[in-house]
Structure formats: structure tokens, C-alpha cells
């Protein structure tokens, strides 16, 4: 019988850092999570009109408090 591969979600608290196969699964899971976060952030920036579909910034103006004529100081 073959070894059953569990598709458990690994965390730093549960991963066996001495097991190369488990560490590889952990890295793959972390890369997948990072990709999901990136896609979510890109979608949000596009919906807000800050970035276009090619990843270029659309809005380049400064916020009101950073405009040259602003009376805001630090």
C-alpha cells in the first residue's frame, strides 16, 4: 500500500521542520497563500482605479495634505 498524503494545512506550529517532504508541502502552501493575497490586492487596486490591467499605476496625484499648496505640516 502506498503512503497516504494528507492535505492538511500546515503552520509553523504544526510543520515538522526536520522532514524535507513536509517542509516542501509547507512552502507550497505558503506560496499559494501569498499568490491569493497578491491577486486579491491587485483586484482591489484595479477596482479602485489605482492600477490598470497591466499593473501600471493610473492615479499619480498626491493626496490633498501632500499637495504643494497644502497648509499641513509635520
C-alpha positions as CSV (number, residue, x, y, z in Angstrom):
1,X,0.0,0.0,0.0
2,X,1.2,3.5,-0.8
3,X,1.8,6.2,1.7
4,X,-1.3,8.4,2.2
5,X,-0.5,12.0,1.6
6,X,-2.5,14.3,3.8
7,X,-3.6,17.6,2.5
8,X,-3.6,19.2,5.9
9,X,-2.9,22.9,6.3
10,X,0.5,23.2,7.8
11,X,1.5,26.1,10.0
12,X,4.8,27.0,11.7
13,X,3.3,25.5,14.9
14,X,2.5,22.1,13.2
15,X,5.1,21.6,10.5
16,X,8.0,19.2,11.2
17,X,10.9,21.3,10.1
18,X,13.2,18.2,10.1
19,X,11.0,16.5,7.5
20,X,12.1,17.7,4.0
21,X,8.8,16.5,2.3
22,X,6.7,18.2,4.9
23,X,8.7,21.4,4.6
24,X,8.2,21.3,0.8
25,X,4.4,21.0,1.3
26,X,4.5,23.8,3.8
27,X,6.5,26.1,1.3
28,X,4.0,25.2,-1.5
29,X,1.1,26.1,0.8
30,X,2.7,29.4,1.8
31,X,3.4,30.3,-1.8
32,X,-0.2,29.5,-2.7
33,X,-1.5,31.7,0.1
34,X,0.8,34.5,-1.0
35,X,-0.4,34.3,-4.5
36,X,-4.0,34.5,-3.3
37,X,-3.2,37.6,-1.3
38,X,-1.4,39.2,-4.2
39,X,-4.4,38.5,-6.6
40,X,-6.8,40.0,-4.0
41,X,-4.7,43.1,-3.6
42,X,-4.3,43.6,-7.4
43,X,-8.1,43.1,-7.9
44,X,-8.8,45.7,-5.2
45,X,-6.4,48.2,-6.7
46,X,-7.9,47.8,-10.1
47,X,-11.5,48.2,-8.7
48,X,-10.4,51.4,-7.0
49,X,-9.0,52.7,-10.3
50,X,-5.4,52.9,-9.0
51,X,-3.9,50.2,-11.2
52,X,-4.7,49.1,-14.8
53,X,-4.9,45.6,-16.1
54,X,-1.2,45.6,-16.9
55,X,-0.2,46.6,-13.4
56,X,0.6,50.2,-14.2
57,X,-0.4,52.9,-11.7
58,X,-3.3,55.1,-13.0
59,X,-3.6,57.6,-10.2
60,X,-0.4,59.6,-9.8
61,X,-1.7,62.6,-8.0
62,X,-0.9,63.3,-4.4
63,X,-3.4,63.3,-1.5
64,X,-4.7,66.7,-0.5
65,X,-2.5,67.0,2.5
66,X,0.6,66.4,0.4
67,X,-0.1,68.9,-2.3
68,X,2.4,71.8,-2.6
69,X,-0.2,74.4,-1.6
70,X,-1.4,72.4,1.5
71,X,-1.2,74.1,4.8
72,X,-0.4,70.7,6.5
73,X,2.9,70.5,8.2
74,X,4.7,67.8,10.2
